[in-house]
Amino acid sequence: MDASLDVLRTLRLTGGLFLDAEFTAPWCVAARVAPEDCRPFTPLPGGIIAYHYVSAGRLWLRVGEGAPVEVSAGHLVVLPRNDPHVLGSGLEGPAVSAEGLMQATVESGIARIVHGGGGEATRVWCGFLLSETTTDPLVGMLPSVMTLDVAEGVTGPWIESSFRLAASELAAGEVRSPALLARLAELLFIEAVQRYLAGLPPEQRAWVGGLRNPLVSRALALLHDRPERHWTTEALAREVGLSRSAFAERFTELVGVPPMRYLAGLRMQMAARRLRESLAPISRIALEAGYESEASFTKAFKRAFGTPPATWRRGQHNPPEPSPAD
């Protein structure tokens, strides 16, 4: 993972904590970090990475049509592209805008929310990390939601105790260490990315090496940003300012596969994730993956996964029972 560390070091992240929220069940809010939440850290942030740390209780979180993610106390949830999301004790009812619930606190500079129906309590800190650009390729290639158990790993106990210290300060109405929290959030984001990449099969993290080269990195960002576009090697080469042969050679050397083979694999990975995490029609997923018809998508998917997409989806939602021998 040396390549990913090299890229992460170039992000030049800065961060802050802007919200301390206490919720009691039932509750459900719609949220997204707005540029004004990032003041006074920067007037015009480039890219915003949002995070929520659950210090007590638990919550459910969903981005778009994705599958709900349960987050319990001691876990950090990161949204690399600051996508609009809903979180709550349950996600069935209508969501209230978090922005309308915020109460300014002049003393600490951190807003407060106290909201809910009086049931099970959950406490959440909301913060952000800022990058200088909105188009960083690494951020664009990460999943929309990542969760991290803060207590895991060699440095986990130290990081967890630091968060707990800050939690006690907030509970007492004191905020002596917002800068520490921001730095911890940056370190935890890097840790979350490292763990995510380490968990991928080798063929799915081949792109990490390409991020070291600015031209190949630009091409990867284009592919991940618009996988449905009818890309050709010539079109990508024009976008990055290289000849077709020079681009194809450099891309293949750094990523490990030719550009169009990489694109085909990327489309299948994204389609599989959509099938697993959403109830979107297969015809829509086929279009999102760059296929003009559901039939051509089904053929390509079966070639990649050994089964048609509808059958594969059912297997993901209803995995077979293990046999006694297993």
C-alpha positions as CSV (number, residue, x, y, z in Angstrom):
1,M,0.0,0.0,0.0
2,D,3.0,2.3,-0.4
3,A,1.5,3.9,-3.4
4,S,-1.7,4.8,-1.6
5,L,0.3,6.4,1.2
6,D,2.2,8.5,-1.3
7,V,-1.1,9.7,-2.8
8,L,-2.7,10.3,0.6
9,R,0.2,12.5,1.6
10,T,-0.5,14.8,-1.4
11,L,-4.1,15.5,-0.4
12,R,-3.1,18.2,2.1
13,L,-6.1,17.8,4.2
14,T,-7.3,20.2,6.9
15,G,-10.3,19.6,9.1
16,G,-12.5,20.6,11.9
17,L,-15.5,19.7,14.1
18,F,-18.6,21.7,13.6
19,L,-21.5,19.9,15.3
20,D,-22.2,18.0,18.5
21,A,-25.5,16.3,18.3
22,E,-27.7,14.4,20.9
23,F,-30.5,12.4,19.4
24,T,-33.2,10.3,21.1
25,A,-35.3,7.7,19.3
26,P,-37.2,8.0,17.2
27,W,-35.3,10.4,15.0
28,C,-34.3,10.8,11.4
29,V,-32.4,13.6,9.8
30,A,-31.1,14.5,6.3
31,A,-27.6,15.9,6.3
32,R,-24.8,17.2,4.2
33,V,-21.8,19.4,5.2
34,A,-22.3,22.8,3.6
35,P,-19.4,25.2,2.8
36,E,-20.5,27.6,5.5
37,D,-20.1,24.8,8.1
38,C,-16.4,24.8,7.3
39,R,-15.8,28.4,8.4
40,P,-13.5,29.8,9.7
41,F,-11.2,27.1,8.3
42,T,-11.6,28.2,4.7
43,P,-14.1,30.5,2.9
44,L,-14.2,28.5,-0.3
45,P,-13.3,24.8,0.3
46,G,-12.4,22.6,-2.7
47,G,-13.4,19.1,-1.8
48,I,-15.2,18.3,1.4
49,I,-14.9,14.9,3.1
50,A,-17.6,14.5,5.8
51,Y,-17.4,12.3,8.8
52,H,-19.6,11.3,11.8
53,Y,-18.2,9.8,15.0
54,V,-20.7,7.9,17.2
55,S,-19.6,8.4,20.8
56,A,-22.7,6.8,22.3
57,G,-25.6,4.7,21.1
58,R,-26.0,3.7,17.5
59,L,-27.6,4.9,14.2
60,W,-28.4,3.9,10.7
61,L,-27.1,5.8,7.7
62,R,-28.0,5.6,4.0
63,V,-26.5,7.4,1.0
64,G,-28.9,7.8,-1.9
65,E,-30.4,4.5,-2.9
66,G,-27.6,2.5,-1.2
67,A,-28.1,-0.1,1.5
68,P,-28.4,1.2,5.1
69,V,-25.2,1.0,7.2
70,E,-25.5,0.5,11.0
71,V,-22.9,2.5,13.0
72,S,-22.4,1.8,16.7
73,A,-20.6,3.6,19.4
74,G,-16.9,3.9,18.9
75,H,-17.1,3.8,15.1
76,L,-16.4,6.5,12.6
77,V,-18.3,6.8,9.3
78,V,-16.6,8.6,6.4
79,L,-18.3,10.0,3.3
80,P,-15.4,10.7,1.0
81,R,-17.4,12.9,-1.5
82,N,-19.8,14.5,1.1
83,D,-22.8,12.9,-0.6
84,P,-26.3,13.9,0.8
85,H,-27.3,11.2,3.3
86,V,-30.0,10.3,5.9
87,L,-29.2,9.1,9.4
88,G,-31.4,8.1,12.3
89,S,-32.6,5.5,14.8
90,G,-34.6,4.2,11.8
91,L,-34.9,5.3,8.2
92,E,-38.5,4.6,7.5
93,G,-40.1,7.9,8.4
94,P,-39.6,11.4,6.8
95,A,-36.2,13.0,7.5
96,V,-35.9,16.4,9.1
97,S,-33.2,18.7,7.8
98,A,-30.3,18.8,10.2
99,E,-29.5,22.4,9.2
100,G,-32.8,23.6,10.6
101,L,-32.1,21.9,14.0
102,M,-28.7,23.4,14.6
103,Q,-28.2,25.8,17.5
104,A,-25.2,28.1,17.4
105,T,-22.9,28.1,20.4
106,V,-20.8,31.2,20.5
107,E,-18.5,29.9,23.2
108,S,-17.1,26.9,21.4
109,G,-17.9,27.7,17.8
110,I,-19.4,24.2,17.5
111,A,-23.1,24.0,16.7
112,R,-25.4,21.8,18.8
113,I,-28.5,19.7,18.0
114,V,-30.8,18.2,20.6
115,H,-33.6,16.3,18.9
116,G,-35.8,13.3,19.1
117,G,-38.6,11.5,20.7
118,G,-37.1,10.8,24.1
119,G,-36.1,7.1,23.6
120,E,-32.7,5.5,23.2
121,A,-30.0,8.1,23.1
122,T,-27.3,8.5,20.5
123,R,-24.5,11.1,20.5
124,V,-22.7,12.1,17.3
125,W,-19.9,14.4,16.4
126,C,-19.9,15.7,12.9
127,G,-16.9,17.1,11.2
128,F,-15.1,17.6,7.9
129,L,-11.8,17.3,6.1
130,L,-11.0,19.7,3.3
131,S,-8.9,19.0,0.3
132,E,-7.6,21.7,-2.1
133,T,-9.3,20.1,-5.1
134,T,-12.8,18.7,-5.9
135,T,-11.4,16.2,-8.4
136,D,-8.8,14.2,-6.5
137,P,-8.7,10.8,-8.2
138,L,-8.2,8.8,-5.0
139,V,-11.2,10.3,-3.3
140,G,-13.3,9.7,-6.5
141,M,-12.4,6.0,-6.5
142,L,-13.5,5.3,-2.9
143,P,-16.9,4.0,-2.0
144,S,-19.6,6.5,-0.9
145,V,-19.5,5.3,2.7
146,M,-16.6,3.8,4.8
147,T,-16.8,2.8,8.4
148,L,-14.0,2.3,10.8
149,D,-13.8,0.9,14.3
150,V,-11.7,3.5,16.1
151,A,-10.4,1.0,18.7
152,E,-8.9,-1.4,16.1
153,G,-5.2,-1.5,15.2
154,V,-2.0,-0.7,17.1
155,T,-2.9,3.0,17.6
156,G,-6.6,2.3,18.2
157,P,-6.6,2.5,22.1
158,W,-4.7,5.8,22.0
159,I,-7.0,7.3,19.4
160,E,-10.1,6.0,21.1
161,S,-9.0,7.5,24.5
162,S,-8.3,10.9,22.8
163,F,-11.9,10.9,21.4
164,R,-13.2,10.0,24.8
165,L,-11.3,12.8,26.4
166,A,-12.8,15.2,23.9
167,A,-16.2,13.7,24.5
168,S,-16.0,14.4,28.2
169,E,-14.9,18.0,27.4
170,L,-18.0,18.5,25.2
171,A,-20.3,17.0,27.8
172,A,-18.9,19.4,30.4
173,G,-19.4,22.4,28.0
174,E,-15.7,22.8,27.4
175,V,-13.9,22.5,24.0
176,R,-10.2,22.6,24.6
177,S,-9.1,20.3,21.8
178,P,-11.0,20.9,18.5
179,A,-7.6,21.0,16.7
180,L,-6.8,17.6,18.2
181,L,-10.1,16.2,17.0
182,A,-9.5,17.5,13.5
183,R,-6.0,15.9,13.4
184,L,-7.4,12.6,14.7
185,A,-10.1,12.7,12.0
186,E,-7.4,13.2,9.3
187,L,-5.4,10.2,10.7
188,L,-8.5,8.1,10.9
189,F,-9.5,8.9,7.3
190,I,-6.0,7.7,6.1
191,E,-6.4,4.6,8.2
192,A,-9.9,4.0,6.7
193,V,-8.6,4.3,3.2
194,Q,-5.7,2.0,3.9
195,R,-7.9,-0.7,5.4
196,Y,-10.4,-0.4,2.5
197,L,-7.6,-0.8,-0.1
198,A,-6.0,-3.7,1.8
199,G,-9.3,-5.5,1.8
200,L,-9.7,-5.4,-2.0
201,P,-8.6,-8.3,-4.2
202,P,-5.3,-7.5,-6.0
203,E,-7.0,-7.0,-9.4
204,Q,-9.4,-4.3,-7.9
205,R,-6.6,-2.2,-6.4
206,A,-4.4,-2.2,-9.5
207,W,-5.3,1.5,-10.1
208,V,-3.4,2.6,-6.9
209,G,0.0,2.4,-8.7
210,G,-1.3,4.6,-11.5
211,L,-2.1,7.4,-9.1
212,R,1.6,8.2,-8.8
213,N,1.7,9.4,-12.4
214,P,-0.3,12.6,-13.0
215,L,-1.3,11.7,-16.6
216,V,-2.4,8.2,-15.7
217,S,-4.0,9.5,-12.6
218,R,-6.0,12.0,-14.7
219,A,-7.2,9.1,-17.0
220,L,-8.2,7.0,-14.0
221,A,-10.2,9.9,-12.6
222,L,-12.0,10.4,-15.9
223,L,-12.9,6.7,-16.1
224,H,-14.2,6.5,-12.5
225,D,-16.1,9.8,-12.9
226,R,-17.8,8.8,-16.1
227,P,-17.6,5.0,-16.6
228,E,-20.8,5.1,-18.7
229,R,-19.1,7.2,-21.4
230,H,-18.1,5.5,-24.6
231,W,-14.4,5.7,-23.9
232,T,-11.7,4.7,-26.3
233,T,-8.0,4.6,-25.7
234,E,-7.6,7.4,-28.3
235,A,-10.1,9.6,-26.5
236,L,-8.4,9.1,-23.1
237,A,-5.0,9.8,-24.7
238,R,-6.3,13.1,-26.1
239,E,-7.7,14.1,-22.7
240,V,-4.3,13.7,-21.0
241,G,-2.2,15.1,-23.9
242,L,-0.4,11.9,-25.0
243,S,-0.3,9.9,-28.2
244,R,-2.3,6.8,-28.2
245,S,0.7,4.4,-28.1
246,A,2.5,6.4,-25.4
247,F,-0.6,6.6,-23.2
248,A,-1.5,2.9,-23.6
249,E,2.1,1.8,-22.8
250,R,2.3,4.1,-19.7
251,F,-1.2,3.1,-18.4
252,T,-0.6,-0.6,-18.8
253,E,2.8,-0.4,-17.2
254,L,1.5,1.4,-14.1
255,V,-2.0,-0.1,-13.7
256,G,-1.2,-3.6,-14.9
257,V,-3.9,-3.9,-17.6
258,P,-4.7,-1.9,-20.8
259,P,-7.1,1.0,-20.5
260,M,-10.2,-0.7,-22.0
261,R,-9.7,-3.9,-20.1
262,Y,-9.5,-1.8,-16.9
263,L,-12.7,0.1,-17.9
264,A,-14.6,-3.2,-18.5
265,G,-13.5,-4.4,-15.0
266,L,-14.5,-1.1,-13.4
267,R,-17.9,-1.2,-14.9
268,M,-18.5,-4.7,-13.6
269,Q,-17.3,-3.8,-10.1
270,M,-19.6,-0.8,-10.0
271,A,-22.6,-2.7,-11.4
272,A,-22.0,-5.5,-8.9
273,R,-22.0,-3.0,-6.0
274,R,-25.2,-1.4,-7.3
275,L,-26.9,-4.8,-7.6
276,R,-25.8,-5.7,-4.1
277,E,-26.6,-2.4,-2.4
278,S,-29.7,-1.1,-4.2
279,L,-33.0,-2.2,-5.6
280,A,-32.5,-0.2,-8.9
281,P,-33.8,-2.0,-12.0
282,I,-31.2,-4.0,-13.9
283,S,-31.9,-1.9,-17.0
284,R,-30.9,1.3,-15.2
285,I,-27.8,-0.3,-13.8
286,A,-26.9,-1.4,-17.3
287,L,-27.1,2.2,-18.6
288,E,-25.1,3.5,-15.6
289,A,-22.4,1.0,-16.4
290,G,-22.2,2.1,-20.0
291,Y,-24.2,-0.6,-21.8
292,E,-26.7,0.3,-24.4
293,S,-29.0,-2.6,-23.7
294,E,-29.8,-4.9,-20.8
295,A,-29.1,-7.9,-23.0
296,S,-25.5,-6.8,-23.7
297,F,-25.0,-6.0,-20.0
298,T,-26.3,-9.4,-18.9
299,K,-24.0,-11.1,-21.3
300,A,-21.0,-9.2,-20.0
301,F,-21.9,-9.7,-16.4
302,K,-22.4,-13.4,-16.8
303,R,-19.0,-13.7,-18.5
304,A,-17.4,-11.8,-15.5
305,F,-19.3,-13.5,-12.6
306,G,-20.5,-16.7,-14.1
307,T,-24.2,-16.0,-13.6
308,P,-26.8,-13.5,-14.9
309,P,-27.2,-10.2,-12.8
310,A,-30.7,-11.1,-11.5
311,T,-29.5,-14.5,-10.2
312,W,-26.4,-12.9,-8.8
313,R,-28.4,-10.3,-6.9
314,R,-30.7,-12.9,-5.4
315,G,-27.7,-14.8,-4.2
316,Q,-26.3,-11.7,-2.5
317,H,-29.5,-10.9,-0.7
318,N,-30.2,-14.5,0.2
319,P,-26.9,-16.4,0.6
320,P,-27.2,-20.2,0.7
321,E,-27.1,-21.9,4.1
322,P,-23.8,-23.6,4.8
323,S,-23.8,-27.3,4.6
324,P,-22.8,-29.4,7.7
325,A,-19.5,-30.3,6.0
326,D,-18.7,-26.6,5.7
